[in-house]
């Protein structure tokens, strides 16, 4: 009788541990998927930030060139007065 109860308890513990292990594996898989997606998103954000920075630098350079051109135009118009 004791052996039968021990066998049932052993089976029950094994069954619970197996179910828990399967759930943990599923959670770990899901976490890995989310980590990969987050890494992918971060890579895109870095590319976007780099592009944004390059565009901003070009705008600043264009603004500097326009100011320089404006100074030259003013200097030329002052000479002709």
SVG drawing of the C-alpha trace seen along z (x, -y; Angstrom):
<svg xmlns="http://www.w3.org/2000/svg" viewBox="-2 -104 35 106">
<polyline fill="none" stroke="black" stroke-width="0.4" points="0.0,0.0 2.8,-2.4 4.6,-1.6 1.5,-2.4 1.0,-5.7 4.7,-6.5 4.4,-5.6 1.4,-7.9 3.1,-10.8 6.3,-10.3 4.2,-10.3 2.3,-13.4 5.6,-15.3 7.2,-14.2 4.1,-15.3 3.9,-18.7 7.7,-19.3 7.3,-18.3 4.4,-20.7 6.3,-23.5 9.4,-22.8 7.4,-23.0 5.9,-26.3 9.3,-27.6 10.6,-26.6 7.7,-28.3 8.3,-31.5 12.1,-31.4 11.3,-31.0 8.9,-33.9 11.5,-36.0 14.2,-35.2 11.7,-36.2 11.0,-39.5 14.7,-40.1 15.4,-39.5 12.5,-41.9 13.8,-44.5 17.3,-44.2 15.9,-44.6 13.9,-47.7 17.0,-49.2 19.1,-48.7 16.4,-50.5 16.3,-53.3 20.1,-53.7 20.0,-53.9 17.2,-56.5 19.2,-58.5 22.3,-58.4 20.3,-59.4 18.7,-62.2 22.1,-63.5 23.5,-63.4 20.5,-65.3 20.8,-67.9 24.5,-68.3 23.7,-68.9 21.0,-71.5 23.5,-73.3 26.1,-73.3 23.5,-74.6 22.6,-77.4 26.3,-78.3 26.7,-78.4 23.6,-80.6 24.9,-83.0 28.3,-83.2 26.5,-83.8 24.4,-86.5 27.6,-88.2 29.2,-88.1 26.0,-89.5 25.9,-92.3 29.6,-93.1 29.1,-93.2 26.0,-95.5 28.0,-97.8 30.8,-98.1 28.3,-99.1 26.7,-101.9"/>
</svg>
